[in-house]
Amino acid sequence: MIPDKEKIKKLFMEGGVEEVIGKEELCKKLLSGKKLIVKFGADPTRPDLHLGHAVPLRKLREFQDLGHKVVFLIGDATTKIGDPTGKDKTRPVMTDAEIKKNAQSYIKQASKILKTDKKLLEIRRNSEWFSKMKFYDFLKLMTMTTTARVLERDMFQKRMTQGRDVGLHELVYPIMQGYDSVELKADVVLLGNDQKFNELFGRHYQEKFGQNPQAMIITKLLVGTDGKEKMSKSLDNYIGLTESAEEMYGKAMSIPDSAMEEYFKLATLLDYRKIKIANPRDRKMLLAFEIAKTYHGEKEAKKAQDNFVKTFQKKETPEDVKVVKISAKMIKLTEFLVKAGLATSNGDARRKIEQGGVSIDGEKVLDYKMELNKKDNDNVVKVGKIHFARIKFT
């Protein structure tokens, strides 16, 4: 491999890089032309990835473009413990079936960004070694660190101060994540800044096993669509990689102006400094278009933009509203929202209605007990700003 100095420089300077640990050694390896092993780990605790996850994935793609191999590590073993990072209570244990289903979804979604050539991408699971490891071998790993070091984690300190439980199994999570790097012989790991504590254990254990410690490229955490908290499904401020172009476009248009620059830098390839558009709305439309185009192509992004203009600027109903067929004579509005995919549960539907987020043919509905029948045939139900469904009684 012939190193490209300009592209190597870009690895450290752009794409949301917040900090690089072991930069000097990593630069030497990159300039040597050696093919590196680049680790990226994900615990499949949920079925969907979002734009926040895409920040390190885009950086991984840059390594692939330079000819290096990305190892996408599915933490199916560590998922059973649950990463305590940022959690004020112990996570519930997931089933093997849930973990397997989510893992398959992660790989499919990550492939929207990563090259899938086997020379450049390898999928591994940490159950490969932890399911075979003998108890005394794991005890040996535990002798290589101290309780004091593990308890340095701020979340453990916070929970103990508040009198909340810290499970004994949670204390071994960073040990397991650190040992992953030993098994993979990782040269570098890509991570969000919330994983810094765990991946420092990777460097620690690699040194204990006589390996050169992995470099760490730490990327910024993308703020959510609320412009306040980090992007998270639990906070409902996310843009999912599996969402439609229309949903992506609409959600991007909802972010506050103050977050636009960050989104341009972390979620697109455009240089924010070179954008000569004065009107904030037009700049945001460019941002929304670029995000939708990245994951759905230019044609779908243009369609999403046209629908947005019709719906919000011209106050029209989109042309391709999905039709939800109802075979019964009557259906509760809450049940219809769930059936149409506009709410996750009857409780969620009730909350949306009571908060004023639901309308039928432009008329706001506040009565969650409302029932729909044939007189409502062909009416359009709208939830929030971008979700629509047409009622069709059959």
C-alpha positions in Angstrom: 0.0 0.0 0.0 1.3 3.5 -1.0 0.3 5.9 1.8 -1.6 9.1 0.7 -0.3 11.8 3.1 -3.1 14.2 2.4 -5.8 11.6 3.1 -3.9 10.5 6.2 -3.9 14.0 7.5 -7.7 14.2 6.9 -8.2 11.2 9.2 -7.2 13.4 12.1 -8.4 16.8 11.1 -11.9 16.4 9.7 -15.1 14.3 10.2 -15.9 15.2 13.8 -12.6 14.0 15.3 -12.5 15.2 18.9 -9.3 13.5 20.2 -6.7 11.1 19.1 -4.8 8.9 21.6 -1.6 7.3 20.3 -1.5 9.6 17.3 2.3 9.5 16.8 2.5 5.7 16.6 -0.6 5.5 14.4 0.9 8.0 12.0 4.1 5.9 11.7 2.0 2.8 10.9 -0.1 4.7 8.3 3.0 6.1 6.6 4.7 2.6 6.6 2.1 1.3 4.2 1.1 -1.5 6.5 -2.5 -2.7 6.2 -4.1 -1.9 9.6 -6.9 -3.5 11.6 -9.5 -0.9 12.4 -11.9 -1.9 15.2 -15.4 -0.7 15.6 -17.7 -2.3 18.2 -21.4 -2.1 18.6 -23.7 -3.8 21.2 -26.9 -4.6 19.3 -29.2 -3.4 22.1 -31.7 -1.8 19.6 -32.6 -2.7 16.0 -31.8 0.6 14.4 -28.7 2.8 13.9 -29.0 6.6 13.6 -27.0 9.5 12.2 -25.1 9.6 15.5 -23.7 6.1 14.8 -22.9 7.2 11.3 -20.2 9.6 12.5 -17.6 7.0 13.3 -18.9 4.8 10.5 -18.0 7.5 8.0 -14.5 7.7 9.5 -14.2 4.0 9.1 -15.0 4.4 5.4 -12.1 6.7 5.1 -9.8 4.0 6.5 -11.2 1.6 3.9 -10.6 4.1 1.1 -7.0 4.0 2.2 -6.9 0.2 1.9 -7.2 -0.8 5.6 -9.5 -3.5 7.0 -12.4 -2.6 9.2 -13.5 -5.2 11.8 -17.1 -4.5 12.7 -17.4 -6.2 16.1 -20.9 -7.2 17.2 -20.9 -7.3 21.0 -23.3 -10.2 21.4 -21.5 -11.3 24.6 -21.2 -7.8 26.1 -24.8 -7.0 25.2 -25.9 -9.6 27.8 -24.2 -7.5 30.5 -25.2 -4.1 29.1 -22.8 -1.2 28.8 -23.3 0.9 32.0 -22.1 4.1 30.2 -24.5 6.9 31.0 -27.0 4.6 32.7 -28.4 5.3 36.2 -29.6 1.7 36.6 -28.7 -1.8 35.5 -29.9 -2.6 32.0 -32.3 -5.5 31.5 -30.8 -8.7 30.1 -31.7 -9.3 26.4 -32.5 -12.7 24.9 -30.3 -14.4 22.3 -33.0 -14.1 19.7 -33.3 -10.3 20.2 -29.5 -9.9 20.1 -29.2 -12.0 16.8 -32.0 -10.1 15.1 -30.6 -6.7 16.1 -27.1 -7.7 15.0 -28.3 -8.7 11.5 -30.0 -5.3 11.3 -26.8 -3.4 12.4 -24.7 -5.1 9.7 -27.2 -4.3 7.0 -27.4 -0.7 8.0 -23.7 -0.2 8.4 -23.3 -1.5 4.9 -25.0 1.7 3.7 -21.7 3.5 4.6 -19.0 0.8 4.7 -17.5 -1.1 1.7 -18.5 -4.7 1.9 -15.5 -6.2 0.1 -14.2 -9.0 2.3 -10.6 -7.6 2.1 -11.9 -4.3 3.6 -14.6 -5.5 6.0 -14.8 -8.4 8.4 -17.7 -9.1 10.7 -16.8 -10.6 14.1 -18.7 -11.4 17.3 -17.1 -11.4 20.7 -19.1 -14.5 21.7 -16.5 -16.3 19.5 -14.0 -16.1 22.4 -16.0 -15.4 25.5 -18.3 -18.4 25.0 -15.2 -20.6 24.9 -13.2 -18.9 27.6 -12.7 -21.0 30.8 -13.7 -19.4 34.1 -10.1 -19.4 35.4 -8.9 -17.7 32.2 -11.4 -14.9 32.8 -10.2 -14.6 36.4 -6.7 -14.1 35.0 -8.0 -11.1 33.1 -9.5 -9.7 36.3 -6.1 -10.0 38.0 -4.6 -7.6 35.4 -6.5 -4.6 36.7 -7.9 -3.3 39.9 -11.3 -2.5 41.5 -10.2 1.1 42.0 -9.5 1.6 38.3 -12.9 0.2 37.3 -14.7 2.3 39.9 -13.2 5.4 38.5 -16.0 5.4 36.0 -18.1 8.5 36.7 -21.4 6.7 36.3 -20.5 4.1 39.0 -19.5 7.0 41.3 -22.8 8.8 40.7 -24.9 5.7 41.3 -23.2 4.8 44.5 -23.4 8.3 45.8 -27.2 8.3 45.1 -27.6 4.9 46.8 -28.4 3.1 43.5 -27.2 -0.4 42.8 -24.1 -1.3 40.7 -24.3 -4.9 39.5 -21.1 -6.9 40.0 -21.4 -8.0 36.4 -21.3 -4.4 35.2 -17.8 -4.0 36.7 -16.4 -6.5 34.2 -17.9 -4.8 31.1 -14.8 -2.6 30.4 -12.6 -5.7 31.0 -14.5 -7.6 28.3 -14.5 -4.7 25.9 -10.8 -4.2 26.5 -10.0 -7.8 25.8 -11.8 -7.6 22.5 -8.9 -5.5 21.2 -6.4 -8.3 22.2 -8.3 -10.9 20.3 -8.6 -8.7 17.2 -5.0 -7.4 17.5 -6.5 -3.9 16.7 -4.2 -1.2 15.5 -6.8 1.5 15.9 -10.3 1.8 17.3 -13.1 4.3 16.2 -15.4 5.4 19.0 -17.7 8.1 20.3 -16.4 10.0 23.3 -18.8 8.2 25.6 -16.7 5.0 25.1 -13.3 6.4 26.0 -13.2 4.8 29.4 -13.9 1.3 28.0 -11.5 1.5 25.1 -8.6 2.7 27.3 -8.9 -0.8 28.8 -8.2 -2.1 25.3 -4.8 -0.3 25.3 -4.2 -1.6 28.9 -4.9 -5.3 28.0 -3.0 -5.2 24.8 0.1 -4.0 26.7 -0.5 -6.8 29.2 -0.5 -9.4 26.4 2.6 -7.9 24.7 0.8 -6.2 21.8 1.3 -2.6 20.7 -1.6 -0.6 22.2 -4.3 0.5 19.8 -4.6 4.1 18.8 -8.0 5.7 19.6 -9.8 8.1 17.3 -12.6 9.6 19.3 -15.4 11.3 17.4 -17.9 13.8 18.6 -21.4 12.8 19.6 -23.9 14.3 17.2 -26.6 16.4 18.9 -30.2 15.3 18.5 -32.8 17.0 16.4 -33.8 18.9 19.6 -30.4 20.6 19.5 -29.8 19.9 23.2 -29.1 16.3 24.1 -27.0 13.7 22.2 -28.9 11.9 19.5 -30.8 9.0 21.0 -33.8 6.8 20.2 -34.8 6.8 23.9 -35.1 10.7 23.7 -36.9 10.5 20.4 -34.5 13.1 18.9 -32.9 10.8 16.3 -32.8 10.4 12.5 -32.6 6.7 11.8 -30.6 5.1 9.0 -33.6 2.9 8.0 -36.1 5.8 7.9 -37.5 6.9 4.5 -36.1 9.8 2.6 -39.2 11.8 3.6 -38.7 11.1 7.3 -35.0 12.0 7.1 -35.7 15.2 5.2 -38.6 16.3 7.6 -36.6 15.6 10.7 -33.5 17.4 9.4 -35.7 20.4 8.7 -36.9 20.4 12.4 -33.4 20.9 13.9 -32.7 24.3 15.4 -30.6 26.7 13.3 -27.9 26.6 16.1 -27.2 22.9 15.3 -26.9 23.3 11.5 -23.2 23.8 11.4 -22.6 20.6 13.5 -24.9 18.6 11.2 -23.1 19.8 8.1 -19.8 18.8 9.6 -20.8 15.4 11.0 -23.6 14.2 8.8 -22.6 15.4 5.3 -19.5 15.7 3.1 -20.2 19.4 2.4 -17.8 22.1 3.7 -19.9 24.4 5.8 -17.5 27.3 5.3 -18.0 27.2 1.5 -21.8 27.3 1.6 -22.9 30.8 0.3 -26.6 30.6 1.2 -27.7 33.5 3.4 -31.2 32.3 4.2 -31.2 29.8 7.2 -34.3 28.0 5.8 -32.5 27.4 2.4 -29.3 26.3 4.1 -31.4 23.8 6.2 -33.1 22.6 3.0 -29.7 21.9 1.5 -28.7 20.0 4.7 -31.9 17.9 4.6 -31.4 17.2 0.9 -27.8 16.0 1.5 -28.7 13.7 4.3 -31.6 12.1 2.4 -29.4 11.8 -0.7 -26.6 10.1 1.2 -28.9 7.2 2.2 -31.5 7.1 -0.5 -30.0 8.7 -3.6 -30.6 12.0 -5.4 -33.9 11.0 -6.9 -35.6 10.0 -3.6 -34.0 13.1 -1.9 -35.6 15.4 -4.6 -38.9 13.6 -4.1 -38.7 14.2 -0.4 -37.9 17.8 -0.9 -40.9 18.3 -3.2 -43.2 16.6 -0.7 -41.9 18.8 2.1 -42.4 22.0 0.0 -46.0 20.9 -0.8 -46.8 19.9 2.7 -45.3 22.7 4.8 -44.8 25.7 2.5 -47.9 25.2 0.3 -49.9 23.5 3.0 -50.8 20.6 0.7 -51.1 16.9 1.5 -48.4 14.7 0.0 -49.4 12.8 -3.1 -48.1 9.4 -2.0 -49.8 9.1 1.4 -49.9 5.5 2.4 -53.4 3.9 2.5 -54.4 1.9 5.5 -57.2 -0.5 4.9 -59.8 -1.3 7.6 -62.1 -4.3 7.2 -64.2 -3.6 10.3 -67.1 -1.1 10.4 -65.3 1.0 13.1 -61.9 1.4 14.6 -60.7 3.5 17.6 -58.4 6.4 16.5 -55.7 5.1 18.9 -55.8 1.7 17.3 -55.7 3.2 13.8 -52.5 5.1 14.7 -50.8 1.9 15.8 -52.0 0.0 12.8 -50.8 2.8 10.5 -47.4 2.8 12.2 -48.0 6.4 13.4 -47.7 5.3 17.1 -45.8 2.5 18.8 -48.7 1.6 21.2 -52.2 2.6 22.2 -50.6 4.6 25.1 -48.2 6.3 22.7 -51.2 7.1 20.4 -53.2 8.6 23.3 -50.2 10.8 24.3 -49.8 12.1 20.8 -53.5 12.9 20.6 -53.7 14.7 24.0 -50.6 16.7 23.2 -52.3 18.1 20.1 -50.1 16.3 17.6 -52.9 14.5 15.6 -55.3 16.0 13.0 -57.8 14.5 10.5 -58.2 16.4 7.2 -56.6 19.4 8.8 -58.8 19.4 12.0 -56.9 18.9 15.2 -58.2 16.0 17.4 -57.9 16.0 21.2 -60.3 13.2 22.1 -58.3 10.0 22.4 -61.6 8.0 22.7 -62.6 9.1 19.2 -63.8 6.3 16.8 -63.5 6.2 13.0 -66.1 4.7 10.8 -67.2 4.8 7.1 -68.0 8.5 7.2 -64.3 9.1 7.7 -63.4 7.1 4.6 -60.5 8.6 2.5 -59.7 11.1 5.3 -56.0 11.8 5.9 -54.7 11.4 9.4 -51.6 13.5 10.2 -49.3 12.9 13.2 -46.7 15.5 14.0 -45.4 17.4 11.0 -44.3 14.7 8.6 -46.4 11.5 9.2 -49.6 10.8 7.2 -52.0 7.9 6.6 -55.2 7.7 4.6 -58.2 5.8 6.0 -59.7 3.3 3.7 -62.7 1.3 4.9 -63.3 -1.9 2.8 
